[in-house]
């Protein structure tokens, strides 16, 4: 009797398909990189031009303010490159710890022993020998990452009231209120607008959104607009009613823009350089110095760079391979563009004065590093985008029926490899 070999009795093994689809990865969107690096370079130049005289008079060192700015920019670019090389999907694991750390930082700024008050607002933490940090800047990124993860996980439930709107408010309102209590109306506005933009893109009920928007404005006005904040609104409506008091900032900003004209007075030729007549010239009002020294063309260039960043960020979001990546890219783009709009709007008189920096241009280490890291995440998403007419096998994270995100998911189209952009 012939014996059957043991190998013949084993179950046949399945061979791995040879044509297994993989997520395509290509070069990042270099247009985003170019626009951000250009803004940072303009920022360093303008911070030096607007702060050199003041630094020399106060500290006998013209590089006292721009020197740290150059260091923060270098560290920020390192953070950007590092985040660009990391798969953005790992942020889903870190989203909850990031959010909790951000909330803890916002709470710690109310402890007098470790906070630093600037202009009557407790916004900074100073722990031991470590440099001072602005927790609200980190919270911008943490909130975007966490909401993108939460919305992608929630799926079509975002459209419901109890499953979407109420939990969204439970997440967002405490963060915004903590920043308002510092008080910091500008940063809280950026957080709120960014969060609601993500909520809309994730598939929110439009009736709920309209009701929330209608209730939010009077609620904030009654609870938080008092004292100096009301003075700022008065100054915005008629700054010439008190030109040496509450209207001083606005009038000096208008004067700087008017002196610049079309071509500007030239680099270093600003009559307001160093903040001698324009407080915060190298920070909140740096766009006024750009307008004075480089005129309408220089200010227009800064605006065009932000518009280019916004366009490329939206395109990255629309081409993202999954819902989390799409919402993450949209949130980062919305945050930076909204903050830029608020800062420039203050300088040109579109909105009341709020103390908020111009991203990548104003002086400030916390803002610069966090913003660069956020752009690195956006570039990470851009490395896996798919052009219109292609197909990708990444999961969509949600259904495609009622309540779906207002962003395109992966379609069922023929495979069209992009060999020209593969890394």
Secondary structure, 3 states (H helix, E strand, C coil): CCCCCHHHHCCCCCCCCCCCCCCCCECCCHHHHHHHHHHHHHHHHHHHHHHHHHHHHHHCCCCCCHHHHHHHHHHHHHHHHHHHHCCHHHHHHHHHHHHHHHHHHHHHCCCCCCEEEECCEEEEECCCCCCCECHHHHHHHHHHHHHHHHHHHHHHHHHCHHHHHHHHHHHHHHHHHHHHCCCCHHHHHHHHHHHHHHHHHCCCCHHHHHHHHHHHHHHHHHHHCCCHHHHHHHHHHCHHHHCCCCCHHHHHHHHHHHHHCCCCCCCCCCCCHHHCCCCCCCCCCHHHHHHHHHHHHHHHHHHHHHHHHHHHHHHHHHCCCCHHHHHHHHHHHHHHHHHHHHHHHHHHCCCCCCCCCCCCCCCCHHHHHHHHHHHHHHHHHHCCCCCCCCCCCCCCCCCCCCCCCCCCCCCCCCCCCCHHHEC
